[in-house]
Amino acid sequence: MKYCMFIMAFFSYIQLLFPQEKDYTSVEYPEDYISKINVLYTQEDNWKGYMDIFINPNATNPTPVVINIHGGGWKNGQKESQTGLETFFSRGYAVANVSYRLVDVAPAPAAIQDVRCALLYIYKNAKSLNIDPSKIILLGGSAGGHLALMAGLLGDNNSFDSNCPNSEHIKVAAIIDKYGVTDLTPLAYRNSPRDWLGLNNTDAEFVKKVSPINYVSKNSPPIFIAHGDADPIVPYKQSVILYKRLKAHKVKTRLLTLKKGKHGNFTKKQNILLSKSIWKFLNNLGL
């Protein structure tokens, strides 16, 4: 009995040291598309940044692309979790699912640097990928929403581009932010933001520097925002403040408030409304 208990404890310990990655279903894409899995877009020390790209190489005209950034509080999640992309494929979009450094690899601002590198990779390789660089959309939920906002709102600001030097003009066509963090200042002492900010969580200037709200200007790209007003993780107020700031600068935007909506995991009815609202916003932009 003692021996069996020892064996069980040993394997439990091994699982803690080497947790198994969750198995995700493969992305289903149309027959005229091809997949490029684990494309290396950046490298920092021993960490390699990969993305999975799904493109239509034979499309008559270069296609729009959505750069899809997973959530997980900057400490969980992986690009393979991003499936269910049929709505983009059906409209002729290419898709890039992006990995980035989680907090156990490196704290802030590493994730921002990586997503910026991913954006720059798509931009610089647009021709070979048959992508229209004027039709790049950033999409993310939760921490992914924060990173999508940062990458897009930075524009030509290269303060986070030390890993991927760039001298070209960058402006994305739109950002889709689903319940993302917009201002880390009031959240810096909460669990996930505190962990991601690391030793900088008490540095007010650093916290401002990694908060999307501080990069809004009249030149910001159009931004669609969706947030449940009963979100227990990222306060709904975060999106309201962003929306008001965008409106004040006369930036094209829409805030979709999902009544009694939590942190994602919306009802079927809410998800249908969310999808219709996103496409209406993009269609009005000619995307």
Secondary structure, 3 states (H helix, E strand, C coil): CHHHHHHHHHHHHHHHHCCCCCCCCCCCCCCCCEEEEEEEEEEECCEEEEEEEEECCCCCCCEEEEEEECCCCCCCCCHHHCCCCHHHHCCCCEEEEECCCCCCCCCCCHHHHHHHHHHHHHHHCCCCCCEEEEEEEEEEECHHHHHHHHHHHHCCCCCCCCCCCCCCCCCCCEEEEECCCCCCHHHCCCHHHHHHHHHHHHCHHHHHHCCHHHHCCCCCCCEEEEEECCCCCCCHHHHHHHHHHHHHCCCCEEEEEECCCCCCCCCHHHHHHHHHHHHHHHHHCCC
